[in-house]
Amino acid sequence: MTTSDHSTRTVLLRRGFTLEYATLGWNVIGIVVLAVAAVAARSVALAGFGLDSLIEIGASTVVIWELSGTGEARQRRALRLIGVGFAALAVYLLVQSTWVLATGFHPRTSPLGIGWTAVTAAVMFTLAFGKARTGAALGNPVLSTEGRVTLIDGLLATAVLLGLVLNAALGWWWADPAAGYVLVHYAIREVREIFSGD
């Protein structure tokens, strides 16, 4: 490796760390905001999105750990840890959304939840783009995979936002657990991709 290559890799690693720390910080704040909003609105979608933020914190921590070392074994272990987190999210949301629909539980409207998920979607899409480019430039599958996790986080924020808006504007209470099912779909898809690629 030339001095120029080493310098470029150092810059890319620094950028990868910065993106992960930004994701980590955003999601730590998000857990608090989403917990308050979910309890106030009694929303399964907001609670599920809060759990997704918790998984994203775990995923970012795993990537920071992986970027600090080297080796394929370390990368495989990191990917598996991210996959296990998504599997746990899928199980929780499947049970909770089904229970809400079966009992006809009506969540309240949540202006806080609507505002937070709207801003979160924009932030996650921006971070996902940065991780995808940086992971590809580094040739790092863990950073690239976690970039897809962040992209999914943005898509899920959008789905939850839609459910919250439909509930608030039209009284479609079932849109909240329906958004939970959207999260289940994406979580299962990510688990399959992580473990089939392993």
Salt bridges, closest charged atoms under 4 A:
GLU20 OE2 - LYS131 NZ 3.53
GLU56 OE2 - LYS131 NZ 3.68
GLU72 OE1 - ARG76 NH1 3.67
GLU146 OE1 - LYS131 NZ 2.59
GLU190 OE2 - ARG148 NE 3.98
GLU193 OE2 - ARG148 NE 3.16
ASP198 OD2 - ARG80 NE 2.93
